[in-house]
Amino acid sequence: MKILVNSEERDIAGPTLATALDELGYTCAVIATALNGRFVPARRRAEVILRDGDQLELLAPMQGG
């Protein structure tokens, strides 16, 4: 299926958000996820089903000052 990941079209095979993150190489990364504009907690990623055309935003925390 095709989804947008941070505004870039990607082909994803996995049916869930968790499997898509694995496929995209974010297995160990500490990130925040939003699907179609709604925050998805890490504990729910395995149960969130992706659909063709979904928009996924991935955000990594940054330190600085």
Phi and psi restraints in degrees (range 20) as a CNS / XPLOR table:
assign (resid 1 and name C) (resid 2 and name N)
       (resid 2 and name CA) (resid 2 and name C) 1.0 -104.8 20.0 2
assign (resid 2 and name N) (resid 2 and name CA)
       (resid 2 and name C) (resid 3 and name N) 1.0 128.4 20.0 2
assign (resid 2 and name C) (resid 3 and name N)
       (resid 3 and name CA) (resid 3 and name C) 1.0 -132.4 20.0 2
assign (resid 3 and name N) (resid 3 and name CA)
       (resid 3 and name C) (resid 4 and name N) 1.0 163.5 20.0 2
assign (resid 3 and name C) (resid 4 and name N)
       (resid 4 and name CA) (resid 4 and name C) 1.0 -97.3 20.0 2
assign (resid 4 and name N) (resid 4 and name CA)
       (resid 4 and name C) (resid 5 and name N) 1.0 126.9 20.0 2
assign (resid 4 and name C) (resid 5 and name N)
       (resid 5 and name CA) (resid 5 and name C) 1.0 -117.0 20.0 2
assign (resid 5 and name N) (resid 5 and name CA)
       (resid 5 and name C) (resid 6 and name N) 1.0 111.2 20.0 2
assign (resid 5 and name C) (resid 6 and name N)
       (resid 6 and name CA) (resid 6 and name C) 1.0 49.4 20.0 2
assign (resid 6 and name N) (resid 6 and name CA)
       (resid 6 and name C) (resid 7 and name N) 1.0 47.7 20.0 2
assign (resid 6 and name C) (resid 7 and name N)
       (resid 7 and name CA) (resid 7 and name C) 1.0 70.6 20.0 2
assign (resid 7 and name N) (resid 7 and name CA)
       (resid 7 and name C) (resid 8 and name N) 1.0 11.5 20.0 2
assign (resid 7 and name C) (resid 8 and name N)
       (resid 8 and name CA) (resid 8 and name C) 1.0 -114.5 20.0 2
assign (resid 8 and name N) (resid 8 and name CA)
       (resid 8 and name C) (resid 9 and name N) 1.0 128.1 20.0 2
assign (resid 8 and name C) (resid 9 and name N)
       (resid 9 and name CA) (resid 9 and name C) 1.0 -69.2 20.0 2
assign (resid 9 and name N) (resid 9 and name CA)
       (resid 9 and name C) (resid 10 and name N) 1.0 131.9 20.0 2
assign (resid 9 and name C) (resid 10 and name N)
       (resid 10 and name CA) (resid 10 and name C) 1.0 -134.9 20.0 2
assign (resid 10 and name N) (resid 10 and name CA)
       (resid 10 and name C) (resid 11 and name N) 1.0 148.3 20.0 2
assign (resid 10 and name C) (resid 11 and name N)
       (resid 11 and name CA) (resid 11 and name C) 1.0 -93.9 20.0 2
assign (resid 11 and name N) (resid 11 and name CA)
       (resid 11 and name C) (resid 12 and name N) 1.0 126.9 20.0 2
assign (resid 11 and name C) (resid 12 and name N)
       (resid 12 and name CA) (resid 12 and name C) 1.0 -124.2 20.0 2
assign (resid 12 and name N) (resid 12 and name CA)
       (resid 12 and name C) (resid 13 and name N) 1.0 134.9 20.0 2
assign (resid 12 and name C) (resid 13 and name N)
       (resid 13 and name CA) (resid 13 and name C) 1.0 -93.0 20.0 2
assign (resid 13 and name N) (resid 13 and name CA)
       (resid 13 and name C) (resid 14 and name N) 1.0 -36.0 20.0 2
assign (resid 13 and name C) (resid 14 and name N)
       (resid 14 and name CA) (resid 14 and name C) 1.0 -67.3 20.0 2
assign (resid 14 and name N) (resid 14 and name CA)
       (resid 14 and name C) (resid 15 and name N) 1.0 144.4 20.0 2
assign (resid 14 and name C) (resid 15 and name N)
       (resid 15 and name CA) (resid 15 and name C) 1.0 -82.2 20.0 2
assign (resid 15 and name N) (resid 15 and name CA)
       (resid 15 and name C) (resid 16 and name N) 1.0 -20.1 20.0 2
assign (resid 15 and name C) (resid 16 and name N)
       (resid 16 and name CA) (resid 16 and name C) 1.0 -114.1 20.0 2
assign (resid 16 and name N) (resid 16 and name CA)
       (resid 16 and name C) (resid 17 and name N) 1.0 165.1 20.0 2
assign (resid 16 and name C) (resid 17 and name N)
       (resid 17 and name CA) (resid 17 and name C) 1.0 -61.0 20.0 2
assign (resid 17 and name N) (resid 17 and name CA)
       (resid 17 and name C) (resid 18 and name N) 1.0 -40.6 20.0 2
assign (resid 17 and name C) (resid 18 and name N)
       (resid 18 and name CA) (resid 18 and name C) 1.0 -62.3 20.0 2
assign (resid 18 and name N) (resid 18 and name CA)
       (resid 18 and name C) (resid 19 and name N) 1.0 -45.0 20.0 2
assign (resid 18 and name C) (resid 19 and name N)
       (resid 19 and name CA) (resid 19 and name C) 1.0 -69.1 20.0 2
assign (resid 19 and name N) (resid 19 and name CA)
       (resid 19 and name C) (resid 20 and name N) 1.0 -33.9 20.0 2
assign (resid 19 and name C) (resid 20 and name N)
       (resid 20 and name CA) (resid 20 and name C) 1.0 -65.1 20.0 2
assign (resid 20 and name N) (resid 20 and name CA)
       (resid 20 and name C) (resid 21 and name N) 1.0 -41.7 20.0 2
assign (resid 20 and name C) (resid 21 and name N)
       (resid 21 and name CA) (resid 21 and name C) 1.0 -63.2 20.0 2
assign (resid 21 and name N) (resid 21 and name CA)
       (resid 21 and name C) (resid 22 and name N) 1.0 -39.7 20.0 2
assign (resid 21 and name C) (resid 22 and name N)
       (resid 22 and name CA) (resid 22 and name C) 1.0 -61.0 20.0 2
assign (resid 22 and name N) (resid 22 and name CA)
       (resid 22 and name C) (resid 23 and name N) 1.0 -46.9 20.0 2
assign (resid 22 and name C) (resid 23 and name N)
       (resid 23 and name CA) (resid 23 and name C) 1.0 -61.6 20.0 2
assign (resid 23 and name N) (resid 23 and name CA)
       (resid 23 and name C) (resid 24 and name N) 1.0 -34.7 20.0 2
assign (resid 23 and name C) (resid 24 and name N)
       (resid 24 and name CA) (resid 24 and name C) 1.0 -83.1 20.0 2
assign (resid 24 and name N) (resid 24 and name CA)
       (resid 24 and name C) (resid 25 and name N) 1.0 -4.3 20.0 2
assign (resid 24 and name C) (resid 25 and name N)
       (resid 25 and name CA) (resid 25 and name C) 1.0 89.8 20.0 2
assign (resid 25 and name N) (resid 25 and name CA)
       (resid 25 and name C) (resid 26 and name N) 1.0 20.1 20.0 2
assign (resid 25 and name C) (resid 26 and name N)
       (resid 26 and name CA) (resid 26 and name C) 1.0 -103.9 20.0 2
assign (resid 26 and name N) (resid 26 and name CA)
       (resid 26 and name C) (resid 27 and name N) 1.0 37.9 20.0 2
assign (resid 26 and name C) (resid 27 and name N)
       (resid 27 and name CA) (resid 27 and name C) 1.0 -68.8 20.0 2
assign (resid 27 and name N) (resid 27 and name CA)
       (resid 27 and name C) (resid 28 and name N) 1.0 -37.8 20.0 2
assign (resid 27 and name C) (resid 28 and name N)
       (resid 28 and name CA) (resid 28 and name C) 1.0 -109.4 20.0 2
assign (resid 28 and name N) (resid 28 and name CA)
       (resid 28 and name C) (resid 29 and name N) 1.0 -2.0 20.0 2
assign (resid 28 and name C) (resid 29 and name N)
       (resid 29 and name CA) (resid 29 and name C) 1.0 -74.8 20.0 2
assign (resid 29 and name N) (resid 29 and name CA)
       (resid 29 and name C) (resid 30 and name N) 1.0 143.2 20.0 2
assign (resid 29 and name C) (resid 30 and name N)
       (resid 30 and name CA) (resid 30 and name C) 1.0 -91.0 20.0 2
assign (resid 30 and name N) (resid 30 and name CA)
       (resid 30 and name C) (resid 31 and name N) 1.0 108.9 20.0 2
assign (resid 30 and name C) (resid 31 and name N)
       (resid 31 and name CA) (resid 31 and name C) 1.0 -139.6 20.0 2
assign (resid 31 and name N) (resid 31 and name CA)
       (resid 31 and name C) (resid 32 and name N) 1.0 159.8 20.0 2
assign (resid 31 and name C) (resid 32 and name N)
       (resid 32 and name CA) (resid 32 and name C) 1.0 -102.8 20.0 2
assign (resid 32 and name N) (resid 32 and name CA)
       (resid 32 and name C) (resid 33 and name N) 1.0 144.6 20.0 2
assign (resid 32 and name C) (resid 33 and name N)
       (resid 33 and name CA) (resid 33 and name C) 1.0 -123.7 20.0 2
assign (resid 33 and name N) (resid 33 and name CA)
       (resid 33 and name C) (resid 34 and name N) 1.0 141.1 20.0 2
assign (resid 33 and name C) (resid 34 and name N)
       (resid 34 and name CA) (resid 34 and name C) 1.0 -133.1 20.0 2
assign (resid 34 and name N) (resid 34 and name CA)
       (resid 34 and name C) (resid 35 and name N) 1.0 131.2 20.0 2
assign (resid 34 and name C) (resid 35 and name N)
       (resid 35 and name CA) (resid 35 and name C) 1.0 -115.7 20.0 2
assign (resid 35 and name N) (resid 35 and name CA)
       (resid 35 and name C) (resid 36 and name N) 1.0 120.1 20.0 2
assign (resid 35 and name C) (resid 36 and name N)
       (resid 36 and name CA) (resid 36 and name C) 1.0 52.8 20.0 2
assign (resid 36 and name N) (resid 36 and name CA)
       (resid 36 and name C) (resid 37 and name N) 1.0 40.7 20.0 2
assign (resid 36 and name C) (resid 37 and name N)
       (resid 37 and name CA) (resid 37 and name C) 1.0 83.9 20.0 2
assign (resid 37 and name N) (resid 37 and name CA)
       (resid 37 and name C) (resid 38 and name N) 1.0 3.9 20.0 2
assign (resid 37 and name C) (resid 38 and name N)
       (resid 38 and name CA) (resid 38 and name C) 1.0 -118.3 20.0 2
assign (resid 38 and name N) (resid 38 and name CA)
       (resid 38 and name C) (resid 39 and name N) 1.0 130.0 20.0 2
assign (resid 38 and name C) (resid 39 and name N)
       (resid 39 and name CA) (resid 39 and name C) 1.0 -60.0 20.0 2
assign (resid 39 and name N) (resid 39 and name CA)
       (resid 39 and name C) (resid 40 and name N) 1.0 137.0 20.0 2
assign (resid 39 and name C) (resid 40 and name N)
       (resid 40 and name CA) (resid 40 and name C) 1.0 -121.1 20.0 2
assign (resid 40 and name N) (resid 40 and name CA)
       (resid 40 and name C) (resid 41 and name N) 1.0 113.9 20.0 2
assign (resid 40 and name C) (resid 41 and name N)
       (resid 41 and name CA) (resid 41 and name C) 1.0 -64.3 20.0 2
assign (resid 41 and name N) (resid 41 and name CA)
       (resid 41 and name C) (resid 42 and name N) 1.0 150.6 20.0 2
assign (resid 41 and name C) (resid 42 and name N)
       (resid 42 and name CA) (resid 42 and name C) 1.0 -55.3 20.0 2
assign (resid 42 and name N) (resid 42 and name CA)
       (resid 42 and name C) (resid 43 and name N) 1.0 -38.0 20.0 2
assign (resid 42 and name C) (resid 43 and name N)
       (resid 43 and name CA) (resid 43 and name C) 1.0 -66.7 20.0 2
assign (resid 43 and name N) (resid 43 and name CA)
       (resid 43 and name C) (resid 44 and name N) 1.0 -16.0 20.0 2
assign (resid 43 and name C) (resid 44 and name N)
       (resid 44 and name CA) (resid 44 and name C) 1.0 -103.1 20.0 2
assign (resid 44 and name N) (resid 44 and name CA)
       (resid 44 and name C) (resid 45 and name N) 1.0 -4.4 20.0 2
assign (resid 44 and name C) (resid 45 and name N)
       (resid 45 and name CA) (resid 45 and name C) 1.0 -60.3 20.0 2
assign (resid 45 and name N) (resid 45 and name CA)
       (resid 45 and name C) (resid 46 and name N) 1.0 -33.8 20.0 2
assign (resid 45 and name C) (resid 46 and name N)
       (resid 46 and name CA) (resid 46 and name C) 1.0 -70.5 20.0 2
assign (resid 46 and name N) (resid 46 and name CA)
       (resid 46 and name C) (resid 47 and name N) 1.0 -20.6 20.0 2
assign (resid 46 and name C) (resid 47 and name N)
       (resid 47 and name CA) (resid 47 and name C) 1.0 -102.5 20.0 2
assign (resid 47 and name N) (resid 47 and name CA)
       (resid 47 and name C) (resid 48 and name N) 1.0 -5.7 20.0 2
assign (resid 47 and name C) (resid 48 and name N)
       (resid 48 and name CA) (resid 48 and name C) 1.0 -86.8 20.0 2
assign (resid 48 and name N) (resid 48 and name CA)
       (resid 48 and name C) (resid 49 and name N) 1.0 115.6 20.0 2
assign (resid 48 and name C) (resid 49 and name N)
       (resid 49 and name CA) (resid 49 and name C) 1.0 -86.4 20.0 2
assign (resid 49 and name N) (resid 49 and name CA)
       (resid 49 and name C) (resid 50 and name N) 1.0 131.6 20.0 2
assign (resid 49 and name C) (resid 50 and name N)
       (resid 50 and name CA) (resid 50 and name C) 1.0 -89.3 20.0 2
assign (resid 50 and name N) (resid 50 and name CA)
       (resid 50 and name C) (resid 51 and name N) 1.0 150.5 20.0 2
assign (resid 50 and name C) (resid 51 and name N)
       (resid 51 and name CA) (resid 51 and name C) 1.0 -128.5 20.0 2
assign (resid 51 and name N) (resid 51 and name CA)
       (resid 51 and name C) (resid 52 and name N) 1.0 151.3 20.0 2
assign (resid 51 and name C) (resid 52 and name N)
       (resid 52 and name CA) (resid 52 and name C) 1.0 -51.7 20.0 2
assign (resid 52 and name N) (resid 52 and name CA)
       (resid 52 and name C) (resid 53 and name N) 1.0 130.7 20.0 2
assign (resid 52 and name C) (resid 53 and name N)
       (resid 53 and name CA) (resid 53 and name C) 1.0 91.0 20.0 2
assign (resid 53 and name N) (resid 53 and name CA)
       (resid 53 and name C) (resid 54 and name N) 1.0 -3.6 20.0 2
assign (resid 53 and name C) (resid 54 and name N)
       (resid 54 and name CA) (resid 54 and name C) 1.0 -60.7 20.0 2
assign (resid 54 and name N) (resid 54 and name CA)
       (resid 54 and name C) (resid 55 and name N) 1.0 155.2 20.0 2
assign (resid 54 and name C) (resid 55 and name N)
       (resid 55 and name CA) (resid 55 and name C) 1.0 -115.7 20.0 2
assign (resid 55 and name N) (resid 55 and name CA)
       (resid 55 and name C) (resid 56 and name N) 1.0 117.0 20.0 2
assign (resid 55 and name C) (resid 56 and name N)
       (resid 56 and name CA) (resid 56 and name C) 1.0 -111.4 20.0 2
assign (resid 56 and name N) (resid 56 and name CA)
       (resid 56 and name C) (resid 57 and name N) 1.0 129.8 20.0 2
assign (resid 56 and name C) (resid 57 and name N)
       (resid 57 and name CA) (resid 57 and name C) 1.0 -114.3 20.0 2
assign (resid 57 and name N) (resid 57 and name CA)
       (resid 57 and name C) (resid 58 and name N) 1.0 131.0 20.0 2
assign (resid 57 and name C) (resid 58 and name N)
       (resid 58 and name CA) (resid 58 and name C) 1.0 -117.6 20.0 2
assign (resid 58 and name N) (resid 58 and name CA)
       (resid 58 and name C) (resid 59 and name N) 1.0 127.3 20.0 2
assign (resid 58 and name C) (resid 59 and name N)
       (resid 59 and name CA) (resid 59 and name C) 1.0 -127.8 20.0 2
assign (resid 59 and name N) (resid 59 and name CA)
       (resid 59 and name C) (resid 60 and name N) 1.0 129.4 20.0 2
assign (resid 59 and name C) (resid 60 and name N)
       (resid 60 and name CA) (resid 60 and name C) 1.0 -101.9 20.0 2
assign (resid 60 and name N) (resid 60 and name CA)
       (resid 60 and name C) (resid 61 and name N) 1.0 136.1 20.0 2
assign (resid 60 and name C) (resid 61 and name N)
       (resid 61 and name CA) (resid 61 and name C) 1.0 -68.2 20.0 2
assign (resid 61 and name N) (resid 61 and name CA)
       (resid 61 and name C) (resid 62 and name N) 1.0 147.3 20.0 2
assign (resid 61 and name C) (resid 62 and name N)
       (resid 62 and name CA) (resid 62 and name C) 1.0 -128.2 20.0 2
assign (resid 62 and name N) (resid 62 and name CA)
       (resid 62 and name C) (resid 63 and name N) 1.0 144.6 20.0 2
assign (resid 62 and name C) (resid 63 and name N)
       (resid 63 and name CA) (resid 63 and name C) 1.0 -106.7 20.0 2
assign (resid 63 and name N) (resid 63 and name CA)
       (resid 63 and name C) (resid 64 and name N) 1.0 153.7 20.0 2
assign (resid 63 and name C) (resid 64 and name N)
       (resid 64 and name CA) (resid 64 and name C) 1.0 168.1 20.0 2
assign (resid 64 and name N) (resid 64 and name CA)
       (resid 64 and name C) (resid 65 and name N) 1.0 -178.5 20.0 2
